[in-house]
């Protein structure tokens, strides 16, 4: 096998092993509806084996960013249907990442709603809101009834995604957002059945993934994790605890037969990721993280050396709509324009040039 050969991830049939990583771009407008710009952005990139669309909120209080798209309303679902159709028309596959921002939000972001988390511990820092930068608020610690309702919201969002024509969903349990907050001992200080022990800290993630897989089919469901990423105060600095938590998590999820596990880690070929891959027993997408952009050489080697079944690529996929063609032919790449990553318009979003026009 190599990077340019097909692979099946559960029910997902990929033409190649280059995956577009989920990337926040904030083009959803005030109503969180994918419009013409988002449709065109993903349409242009349909030649990758799989597009994992940006983190998409599953209920209104879970919105983490101004301009983030959702999958809560009929209008939002209709927007995602247009995205799916545009990608499918070019022969591509696309799943949407279901995301609950947890404590990584503010009432001036999520429409004046609650900010929630496993425990009432605020992030140390500032957040961009509609009224400028503000300190992160102290979140409301979710009750067990709240958690049950949140599982239902993930399920409803997954069902709505599949009904809108998307090929599946990825559940976001990484980067310091709600599900990851339950896994990290720094953000989860609960003393009930959802905190403390390894089994308790993984419980909510297991419940969400299991419930979603039951409703839309495990072969359409992926999970993203980021052990030791240490972002947004979701610190995981004890390697023994990290291996215990994530090892137990993948052990519990293995029998479900999920489509894939996506692991964001600075050392995707290292001992931790490879141990999790072995214990998961299914397809693994590697992502080397935010430290440096994933290169063609790294992606080729990860697949050639059988350290991953596919590779998630971020900045190179943003800057090169025809990334698969460029990498296959070993052609030069466009340079990303990070100053436009979170802008509002087409510039730096849908105007990157391609090698060959059809």
C-alpha positions as CSV (number, residue, x, y, z in Angstrom):
1,X,0.0,0.0,0.0
2,X,1.0,3.6,-0.4
3,X,-0.5,7.1,0.1
4,X,-2.2,7.1,-3.2
5,X,-3.9,3.7,-3.0
6,X,-7.6,3.2,-2.0
7,X,-8.6,2.2,1.5
8,X,-11.8,1.4,3.3
9,X,-12.5,3.1,6.7
10,X,-15.5,1.2,7.9
11,X,-18.3,2.1,5.4
12,X,-16.2,4.9,3.9
13,X,-14.4,4.1,0.7
14,X,-11.5,6.4,0.1
15,X,-9.8,6.8,-3.3
16,X,-6.5,7.6,-1.6
17,X,-5.1,7.9,1.9
18,X,-4.8,11.7,2.1
19,X,-7.4,13.1,4.5
20,X,-8.3,16.7,4.9
21,X,-8.1,17.5,8.6
22,X,-11.0,19.3,10.3
23,X,-10.1,23.0,10.1
24,X,-11.8,25.9,11.8
25,X,-12.4,28.7,9.2
26,X,-15.3,30.7,10.7
27,X,-17.2,31.3,7.4
28,X,-20.6,30.1,8.7
29,X,-22.0,33.6,9.4
30,X,-24.2,34.6,12.3
31,X,-26.7,31.8,11.7
32,X,-24.0,29.1,11.4
33,X,-25.3,28.0,8.0
34,X,-22.8,26.7,5.3
35,X,-23.4,29.0,2.4
36,X,-21.9,29.4,-1.1
37,X,-18.3,30.0,0.2
38,X,-18.2,26.8,2.3
39,X,-19.8,24.8,-0.5
40,X,-17.1,26.0,-2.9
41,X,-14.3,25.5,-0.4
42,X,-15.1,21.8,0.1
43,X,-16.0,21.2,-3.5
44,X,-12.6,22.3,-4.6
45,X,-10.9,19.8,-2.3
46,X,-13.0,16.8,-3.2
47,X,-10.0,14.9,-4.6
48,X,-8.7,14.0,-1.2
49,X,-9.6,10.5,0.0
50,X,-11.8,12.0,2.7
51,X,-12.8,15.5,3.8
52,X,-13.4,15.8,7.6
53,X,-15.3,19.1,7.7
54,X,-14.7,21.6,10.4
55,X,-15.9,21.3,14.0
56,X,-19.6,21.8,13.9
57,X,-21.7,22.6,17.0
58,X,-24.3,20.0,18.1
59,X,-26.4,22.4,20.3
60,X,-26.4,26.1,20.6
61,X,-24.5,26.4,23.9
62,X,-21.7,24.2,22.4
63,X,-20.8,26.9,19.8
64,X,-17.1,27.8,20.5
65,X,-16.4,30.4,17.8
66,X,-18.2,33.4,16.1
67,X,-18.9,32.2,12.6
68,X,-18.7,28.5,13.4
69,X,-21.3,26.4,11.5
70,X,-23.8,24.2,13.3
71,X,-25.9,21.1,12.6
72,X,-28.8,22.0,14.8
73,X,-31.4,23.7,12.6
74,X,-33.1,22.7,9.4
75,X,-31.4,25.6,7.6
76,X,-28.0,24.5,8.8
77,X,-28.7,20.9,7.7
78,X,-29.8,22.2,4.3
79,X,-26.5,24.0,4.0
80,X,-24.6,20.8,4.8
81,X,-26.7,19.0,2.2
82,X,-25.4,21.4,-0.5
83,X,-21.8,20.8,0.7
84,X,-22.3,17.0,0.5
85,X,-23.8,17.2,-2.9
86,X,-21.0,19.4,-4.2
87,X,-18.3,17.0,-2.9
88,X,-20.1,13.9,-4.2
89,X,-20.6,15.5,-7.6
90,X,-16.8,15.5,-7.8
91,X,-16.5,11.9,-6.6
92,X,-15.4,12.8,-3.1
93,X,-16.3,11.7,0.4
94,X,-17.0,13.9,3.4
95,X,-17.9,13.5,7.0
96,X,-18.6,16.3,9.5
97,X,-16.9,16.7,12.8
98,X,-19.4,16.9,15.6
99,X,-18.0,19.3,18.3
100,X,-19.1,20.5,21.7
101,X,-16.9,23.4,22.7
102,X,-17.4,22.9,26.4
103,X,-15.8,25.6,28.4
104,X,-14.0,27.0,25.3
105,X,-16.7,29.6,24.7
106,X,-18.4,32.7,26.1
107,X,-22.0,33.9,26.3
108,X,-21.0,36.6,23.7
109,X,-20.2,33.7,21.4
110,X,-23.0,31.2,22.0
111,X,-25.9,33.6,22.0
112,X,-26.0,34.3,25.8
113,X,-26.3,30.7,26.8
114,X,-24.5,28.7,29.5
115,X,-20.8,27.8,29.3
116,X,-20.5,24.2,30.5
117,X,-17.7,21.8,31.4
118,X,-17.1,18.7,33.6
119,X,-16.1,21.0,36.5
120,X,-16.4,24.6,37.3
121,X,-12.8,25.5,36.3
122,X,-12.2,28.4,33.9
123,X,-9.5,28.4,31.2
124,X,-6.7,30.9,32.0
125,X,-6.8,33.2,29.0
126,X,-8.9,35.3,26.7
127,X,-11.4,34.4,24.0
128,X,-12.5,36.3,20.9
129,X,-16.1,37.3,21.2
130,X,-18.6,39.6,19.4
131,X,-17.5,42.2,21.9
132,X,-13.7,41.8,21.6
133,X,-11.4,39.7,23.7
134,X,-12.7,38.7,27.1
135,X,-11.6,36.3,29.9
136,X,-13.0,32.8,29.7
137,X,-15.9,32.5,32.2
138,X,-16.1,30.0,35.0
139,X,-18.3,27.2,33.4
140,X,-21.3,25.5,34.8
141,X,-20.4,21.9,35.9
142,X,-22.7,19.6,34.0
143,X,-25.2,17.5,36.0
144,X,-25.8,13.9,35.1
145,X,-29.2,15.0,33.6
146,X,-27.2,17.6,31.5
147,X,-24.9,14.8,30.3
148,X,-27.8,12.6,29.2
149,X,-29.2,15.5,27.3
150,X,-25.9,16.2,25.7
151,X,-25.6,12.6,24.5
152,X,-29.0,13.1,22.9
153,X,-27.8,16.2,21.2
154,X,-24.8,14.4,19.7
155,X,-27.1,11.7,18.5
156,X,-29.6,14.1,16.9
157,X,-26.7,16.0,15.2
158,X,-25.3,12.7,13.8
159,X,-28.7,11.7,12.5
160,X,-29.2,15.1,11.0
161,X,-25.8,14.9,9.3
162,X,-26.4,11.5,7.7
163,X,-29.9,12.5,6.6
164,X,-28.3,15.6,5.0
165,X,-26.3,13.3,2.8
166,X,-22.9,13.4,4.6
167,X,-21.0,10.1,4.5
168,X,-20.6,10.0,8.3
169,X,-19.5,11.9,11.4
170,X,-16.3,12.4,13.4
171,X,-16.8,12.9,17.1
172,X,-14.4,15.5,18.5
173,X,-12.7,14.4,21.7
174,X,-9.6,16.4,21.2
175,X,-7.9,19.8,21.6
176,X,-9.4,20.8,25.0
177,X,-13.1,20.8,24.0
178,X,-15.9,19.1,26.1
179,X,-15.2,15.4,25.5
180,X,-11.5,16.0,26.0
181,X,-12.2,18.0,29.1
182,X,-13.6,14.8,30.7
183,X,-10.4,12.8,29.9
184,X,-7.9,15.3,31.3
185,X,-7.3,15.3,35.0
186,X,-6.7,19.0,34.9
187,X,-10.2,19.9,33.7
188,X,-12.1,17.0,35.2
189,X,-12.2,17.3,39.0
190,X,-15.6,15.5,39.5
191,X,-16.2,13.2,42.3
192,X,-19.2,11.3,40.8
193,X,-19.2,8.4,38.3
194,X,-17.8,10.7,35.6
195,X,-14.6,11.8,37.4
196,X,-11.6,10.5,39.3
197,X,-10.7,7.0,38.1
198,X,-9.7,6.1,34.6
199,X,-13.0,4.3,34.0
200,X,-15.0,7.3,35.2
201,X,-13.1,9.8,33.1
202,X,-13.7,7.9,29.9
203,X,-17.3,7.2,30.7
204,X,-18.9,10.2,28.9
205,X,-16.8,9.8,25.8
206,X,-17.8,6.1,25.6
207,X,-21.4,7.0,26.1
208,X,-21.4,9.6,23.3
209,X,-19.6,7.4,20.8
210,X,-21.7,4.3,21.6
211,X,-24.9,6.2,21.3
212,X,-24.0,7.8,18.0
213,X,-22.7,4.5,16.5
214,X,-25.9,2.8,17.5
215,X,-28.1,5.3,15.6
216,X,-26.1,5.9,12.4
217,X,-23.9,2.8,12.2
218,X,-20.4,2.4,13.6
219,X,-19.0,2.1,10.1
220,X,-19.9,5.8,9.6
221,X,-18.4,7.0,12.8
222,X,-14.8,8.2,13.6
223,X,-13.3,9.5,16.8
224,X,-10.6,12.1,17.1
225,X,-8.3,12.3,20.1
226,X,-5.2,14.3,21.0
227,X,-3.3,12.7,23.9
228,X,-0.6,14.9,25.4
229,X,-1.6,17.9,23.3
230,X,-1.8,20.1,26.4
231,X,-3.9,22.8,24.8
232,X,-6.6,25.1,26.3
233,X,-5.7,23.9,29.8
234,X,-6.6,20.3,29.2
235,X,-3.2,19.2,30.5
236,X,-2.1,15.6,30.2
237,X,1.5,15.6,31.5
238,X,1.7,12.1,33.2
239,X,2.5,9.6,30.4
240,X,1.4,6.7,32.6
241,X,-2.0,8.3,33.2
242,X,-2.3,9.2,29.5
243,X,-1.6,5.6,28.5
244,X,-4.1,4.3,31.1
245,X,-6.9,6.7,30.0
246,X,-6.5,6.4,26.3
247,X,-5.7,2.7,26.4
248,X,-8.9,2.1,28.4
249,X,-10.8,4.3,26.0
250,X,-9.8,2.4,22.9
251,X,-10.2,-0.9,24.6
252,X,-13.8,0.0,25.4
253,X,-14.5,1.2,21.8
254,X,-12.8,-1.6,19.9
255,X,-15.8,-3.9,20.0
256,X,-18.0,-1.2,18.3
257,X,-16.1,-1.5,15.0
258,X,-15.8,2.2,14.4
259,X,-14.8,3.5,10.9
260,X,-11.6,5.0,12.3
261,X,-9.6,6.5,15.1
262,X,-7.9,9.8,14.3
263,X,-4.9,10.6,16.5
264,X,-3.4,14.0,16.7
265,X,0.1,13.7,18.3
266,X,3.5,15.2,17.6
267,X,5.0,11.7,17.2
268,X,2.5,9.6,15.2
269,X,5.0,6.8,14.7
270,X,6.0,6.8,18.4
271,X,5.3,4.3,21.1
272,X,2.1,5.9,22.5
273,X,0.2,6.3,19.2
274,X,1.3,2.9,18.0
275,X,0.2,1.2,21.2
276,X,-3.2,2.9,20.9
277,X,-3.4,1.8,17.3
278,X,-2.7,-1.8,18.2
279,X,-5.3,-1.8,21.0
280,X,-7.9,-0.1,18.8
281,X,-7.6,-2.8,16.2
282,X,-9.1,-0.8,13.4
283,X,-8.2,1.9,10.9
284,X,-6.1,4.8,12.2
285,X,-5.7,8.3,10.7
286,X,-2.4,9.9,11.9
287,X,-2.0,13.7,12.3
288,X,1.3,15.1,13.4
289,X,-0.3,18.1,15.0
290,X,0.0,21.8,15.1
291,X,3.8,22.1,15.7
292,X,4.7,21.9,12.0
293,X,2.8,21.4,8.8
294,X,2.5,17.8,7.6
295,X,4.8,17.3,4.5
296,X,4.4,15.0,1.6
297,X,7.5,13.1,2.8
298,X,6.1,12.5,6.3
299,X,2.7,11.4,4.9
300,X,4.3,9.0,2.5
301,X,6.5,7.5,5.2
302,X,3.7,7.1,7.8
303,X,1.7,4.9,5.3
304,X,4.8,3.2,3.8
305,X,6.0,2.2,7.2
306,X,2.5,1.0,8.2
307,X,2.3,3.5,11.1
308,X,-1.1,4.7,9.8
309,X,-3.8,3.7,7.3
310,X,-4.3,7.4,6.2
311,X,-2.8,10.8,7.1
312,X,-4.8,13.9,8.0
313,X,-3.3,17.0,6.4
314,X,-4.2,20.6,7.4
315,X,-2.4,23.6,6.1
316,X,-1.3,22.0,2.9
317,X,-4.9,21.0,2.1
318,X,-6.1,24.6,2.8
319,X,-3.5,26.1,0.4
320,X,-3.7,23.4,-2.3
321,X,-7.2,22.4,-3.6
322,X,-5.4,19.9,-5.8
323,X,-3.1,18.6,-3.1
324,X,-3.4,14.9,-4.2
325,X,-2.4,15.8,-7.8
326,X,0.5,17.9,-6.6
327,X,1.8,15.3,-4.2
328,X,1.3,12.4,-6.7
329,X,3.3,14.3,-9.3
330,X,5.8,15.8,-6.7
331,X,4.9,19.4,-7.8
332,X,5.5,22.6,-5.9
333,X,2.8,23.7,-3.4
334,X,1.1,27.0,-2.7
335,X,2.1,28.7,0.5
336,X,-0.7,29.0,3.1
337,X,-1.8,32.5,4.0
338,X,-2.4,32.2,7.8
339,X,-3.4,35.8,8.1
340,X,-6.6,34.9,6.2
341,X,-7.4,31.6,7.9
342,X,-10.1,33.2,10.0
343,X,-11.2,36.0,7.7
344,X,-14.7,36.4,6.4
345,X,-14.5,36.2,2.6
346,X,-13.2,34.2,-0.4
347,X,-9.6,35.5,-0.1
348,X,-7.3,32.9,1.3
349,X,-10.2,30.4,1.3
350,X,-11.4,29.6,-2.3
351,X,-8.9,31.6,-4.4
352,X,-5.8,29.3,-4.1
353,X,-4.6,28.4,-7.6
354,X,-4.5,24.9,-9.0
355,X,-1.9,23.4,-11.4
356,X,-4.3,22.5,-14.1
357,X,-7.7,24.0,-14.9
358,X,-10.3,21.5,-16.2
